Amino acid sequence: MTIQQLKYIVTLDAERHFARAAEACMVSQPGLTIQLKNLEEEIGIKLFDRSKVPLKPTVVGVEIINKAKKILREVDEIRDYVINEKNKLEGTVKVGVISTLSPYLVPMFINNLKASVPKVKFIIKEASTFQLMNDVETGVLDVALMATPTGNANLKEFTIFHEPFVAYLHQEHPMASEPFYEMREGDQKELLLLQDEYCYNAQLLDICELKNDKQIKEQFSYDINSIETLKNLVRAKLGFAILPQLSILNEQQNSMYKPFKEPKPVREISLVVADTFSKKLLLEKMSQAIWDSLPEELQQGFKYKKIRWNDSPYFNRASLKID
């Protein structure tokens, strides 16, 4: 017995005519007839007396049709409840943001978000990519704002924008006076990485065409997790860094950063939720608030190449650290 079969017998009772009932249900007349026959065979009861003109339900059929009407009303109530829940813009929402994005983007969009959904309380957590993925999948977080694609079939991704990478160079770097940065032979060994941000590091390895981090100079090992610390290491002439563009937003007059030529390497930034997450309207509001907060240069179109990370050598290594 299916909901669709119940709809058929209720409509057939209302129309008392197979052809009109089939048209009302947007199904062929033979199709409706077969479904009615299947239902009657399943329950072992004749629901309609086909010898009568117009068609008439049997005595027991009347009772079953009345119960079917009640069930269909309850189904509609469930549907209305689900729609209402999906559109509800209130309550508490736990949001995770990757650590290479949070210090720069969150202060930009938080006021827009508060104005857009004033009844929602947001709890924001900063964490690494793989911790966010794990927390969203296990329900610790509702939404994550992070680089995608994740490569996780249990997560849904809603892309908001593409953030270019820029090179951050000290004044004595051979390309410090050039308008654009291009990778030079030997630069790879000077590349500075973050300790625990695996997807970010893997993106940099992709940009620099390196197979793994073993090719980077090992005279010093920096156990750091902050982009701001990377900048200070560059200022101390201990190497160079490739940074997301939002991290140098307040340094527009600083000659230390250099853009790449088009197509620019970028990372895709998305809202990520579990595949069971239902509040689509909330995601739309969040996405719009973030987009409206972006600098104009990131809202404009430009040629880019998306840097992937989920197939990097860091993926398996990082996954082992998540309980």
C-alpha positions in Angstrom: 0.0 0.0 0.0 1.4 3.4 -1.1 0.5 7.0 -0.5 0.0 7.3 -4.3 -2.5 4.4 -4.3 -4.5 6.1 -1.5 -4.5 9.3 -3.6 -5.9 7.3 -6.5 -8.8 5.8 -4.6 -9.8 9.1 -3.0 -9.8 10.8 -6.4 -11.7 8.0 -7.9 -14.3 8.3 -5.2 -14.6 12.0 -5.9 -14.9 11.7 -9.7 -16.7 8.3 -9.8 -15.2 7.9 -13.3 -11.9 6.2 -14.3 -11.0 8.5 -17.1 -11.7 11.7 -15.2 -9.9 10.4 -12.1 -6.8 9.4 -14.2 -6.7 12.9 -15.7 -7.0 14.5 -12.3 -4.1 12.3 -11.0 -2.1 13.0 -14.2 -1.7 9.2 -14.9 -3.0 7.0 -17.7 -6.3 5.3 -17.2 -4.7 1.8 -17.5 -2.1 2.9 -15.0 -4.8 3.9 -12.5 -6.7 0.8 -13.1 -3.7 -1.4 -12.4 -2.8 0.4 -9.2 -6.4 0.0 -7.9 -6.3 -3.7 -8.8 -2.9 -4.1 -7.0 -4.3 -2.4 -3.9 -7.5 -4.5 -3.8 -5.4 -7.7 -4.2 -3.1 -6.7 -1.4 -5.8 -6.0 1.1 -8.2 -8.7 -0.2 -11.2 -6.3 -0.5 -13.0 -4.8 -3.4 -13.1 -1.1 -3.0 -15.4 -0.1 -5.9 -18.4 -1.8 -7.5 -17.5 -1.5 -11.2 -21.0 -2.7 -12.2 -22.6 0.6 -11.1 -22.8 3.7 -13.3 -21.5 6.0 -12.1 -18.8 4.1 -10.3 -19.6 3.5 -6.6 -17.5 2.4 -3.6 -18.4 -0.7 -1.7 -19.6 -0.5 1.9 -16.1 -1.5 3.2 -14.6 0.7 0.5 -16.3 3.8 1.9 -14.7 3.2 5.3 -11.2 2.6 3.8 -11.5 5.7 1.6 -12.4 7.8 4.6 -9.3 6.5 6.4 -7.3 7.2 3.3 -8.5 10.8 3.4 -7.4 11.2 7.0 -3.9 9.7 6.2 -3.5 12.0 3.2 -4.4 15.0 5.5 -1.7 13.9 7.9 0.8 13.5 5.1 0.1 17.1 4.0 0.6 18.2 7.6 4.0 16.5 7.7 4.9 18.1 4.4 3.9 21.5 5.7 5.8 20.9 8.9 9.0 20.0 7.0 8.7 23.1 4.8 8.2 25.3 7.9 11.3 23.7 9.5 13.4 24.2 6.4 12.4 27.9 6.3 12.7 28.6 10.0 15.3 31.3 10.7 15.7 31.1 14.4 17.5 29.0 17.0 21.2 28.2 17.5 23.5 27.3 14.6 27.0 26.0 15.1 29.4 27.1 12.3 32.9 26.0 11.8 35.4 28.1 9.7 38.8 27.0 8.5 41.7 28.7 10.4 43.2 30.1 7.2 39.9 32.0 6.4 38.3 32.7 9.8 40.4 35.7 10.9 39.9 37.6 7.7 36.4 36.7 6.5 34.3 36.3 9.7 34.7 40.0 10.8 33.7 41.0 7.3 30.4 39.1 7.1 29.2 38.8 10.7 27.3 42.1 10.8 25.5 41.3 7.5 24.6 37.9 8.8 23.2 39.3 12.0 21.0 41.7 10.0 19.9 39.0 7.6 18.8 36.5 10.3 18.4 38.4 13.5 16.7 35.5 15.4 19.5 33.1 14.8 22.3 32.7 17.3 25.6 31.7 15.7 28.3 29.8 17.6 31.5 30.1 15.5 34.4 27.6 15.9 37.8 27.9 14.1 39.4 24.6 13.2 41.4 22.8 10.6 39.8 21.3 7.5 39.7 17.7 8.6 38.4 18.6 12.0 35.6 20.6 10.4 34.7 17.7 8.1 34.6 15.3 10.9 32.5 17.6 13.1 29.9 18.3 10.4 29.6 14.6 9.5 29.1 13.6 13.2 26.7 16.5 14.0 29.0 18.5 16.3 28.7 21.4 13.8 25.8 22.3 11.6 27.7 24.2 8.9 31.3 24.6 7.9 32.8 27.4 5.8 35.8 25.9 4.1 37.8 25.0 1.0 36.1 22.4 -1.3 35.7 20.0 -2.8 35.9 17.7 0.2 35.7 14.4 -1.6 33.2 13.2 1.1 30.0 11.7 -0.3 28.2 12.3 3.1 28.6 16.1 2.8 26.8 18.6 0.6 28.8 21.6 -0.7 27.4 25.0 -1.7 30.0 27.2 -3.4 30.1 30.9 -2.6 33.3 32.3 -4.2 36.8 31.6 -5.5 39.6 33.1 -3.5 42.9 33.7 -5.4 46.3 33.0 -3.9 49.1 35.6 -3.9 52.8 35.3 -3.3 54.3 37.0 -0.2 57.9 38.0 -0.8 60.6 39.7 1.2 62.3 42.7 -0.3 65.4 40.8 -1.4 63.5 38.2 -3.3 64.5 38.3 -7.0 60.8 39.0 -8.0 60.1 41.6 -5.4 60.1 44.4 -7.9 58.0 42.5 -10.5 54.2 43.2 -11.0 53.4 39.5 -11.0 54.9 36.4 -9.3 56.0 33.4 -11.4 57.6 30.3 -9.8 61.4 30.3 -10.2 63.7 27.3 -10.1 64.8 27.0 -6.5 61.8 28.8 -5.0 60.2 25.6 -4.0 62.8 24.9 -1.3 62.0 28.3 0.3 58.2 27.7 0.6 56.8 28.1 4.1 53.9 25.8 5.1 51.5 25.7 8.0 51.9 22.8 10.4 48.3 21.4 10.7 46.3 22.8 7.8 46.7 19.9 5.4 44.4 21.0 2.6 46.0 24.4 2.5 49.5 23.0 2.3 48.4 20.5 -0.4 47.1 23.4 -2.4 50.4 25.1 -2.2 52.3 22.0 -3.2 50.0 21.8 -6.3 50.6 25.5 -7.2 54.4 24.9 -6.8 54.2 21.6 -8.7 55.7 19.6 -5.8 54.9 16.0 -5.1 55.3 16.3 -1.3 56.7 18.5 1.4 60.0 16.5 1.6 61.3 18.7 -1.3 61.2 21.8 0.9 64.3 22.9 2.7 64.7 21.2 6.1 67.4 23.2 7.8 64.6 24.7 9.9 61.3 23.2 10.9 58.5 25.6 11.9 55.6 24.1 13.9 53.2 27.0 13.3 49.5 27.3 12.5 49.1 31.0 11.8 49.2 32.9 8.5 50.3 36.0 10.4 53.4 34.1 11.7 54.1 33.0 8.1 54.2 36.7 7.1 56.6 37.5 9.9 58.9 34.7 8.8 58.9 36.2 5.3 59.7 39.6 6.7 62.6 38.0 8.5 63.8 36.7 5.1 63.4 33.1 6.1 61.5 32.1 3.0 58.4 33.1 1.1 54.7 32.2 1.4 51.7 31.7 -0.8 48.7 33.2 0.9 45.0 33.5 0.3 44.1 36.9 -0.9 41.8 37.9 1.9 44.7 37.6 4.3 46.5 40.6 2.8 43.3 42.7 2.4 44.6 45.3 4.8 48.0 45.4 3.1 46.9 46.8 -0.2 49.8 49.4 -0.1 52.3 46.7 0.9 54.7 45.8 -1.9 55.5 42.4 -0.3 52.6 40.6 -2.0 52.4 39.8 -5.7 49.4 38.4 -7.6 49.8 35.6 -10.1 49.1 36.0 -13.7 45.8 34.7 -15.1 44.6 32.1 -14.9 45.1 32.7 -11.2 45.4 29.8 -8.8 42.3 29.9 -6.5 40.7 27.9 -3.8 36.9 27.3 -3.8 35.2 28.5 -0.7 31.8 26.8 0.2 29.3 26.2 2.9 29.4 22.5 3.8 26.7 20.6 5.6 25.8 16.9 6.2 23.6 15.3 3.6 20.7 15.3 6.2 20.8 19.1 6.7 17.4 20.6 5.7 17.6 24.4 6.4 18.1 25.4 2.8 16.8 29.0 3.3 19.4 29.5 6.1 22.2 28.5 3.8 20.9 30.9 1.2 20.9 33.7 3.7 24.4 32.9 4.9 25.7 32.6 1.4 24.3 36.0 0.4 25.6 37.7 3.5 29.1 36.4 2.9 29.0 37.3 -0.8 27.8 40.8 -0.1 30.7 41.3 2.3 33.4 40.4 -0.2 35.7 43.0 -1.7 34.5 44.0 -5.2 37.6 42.4 -6.9 36.5 39.0 -5.6 33.0 39.5 -6.9 34.2 40.3 -10.4 34.9 37.6 -13.0 38.5 36.6 -13.7 40.2 33.6 -15.2 41.4 31.1 -12.7 42.4 27.5 -12.2 41.0 25.7 -9.2 43.5 24.1 -6.9 42.3 20.8 -5.5 43.5 19.1 -2.3 41.4 16.1 -1.5 43.7 13.8 -3.6 46.8 15.2 -2.0 49.4 13.2 0.0 48.1 15.0 3.1 44.7 13.4 2.9 45.5 10.0 4.3 47.9 11.4 6.8 45.4 13.8 8.2 42.6 11.4 8.2 44.5 9.1 10.6 44.5 12.0 13.2 40.7 12.2 13.4 39.1 10.0 16.0 
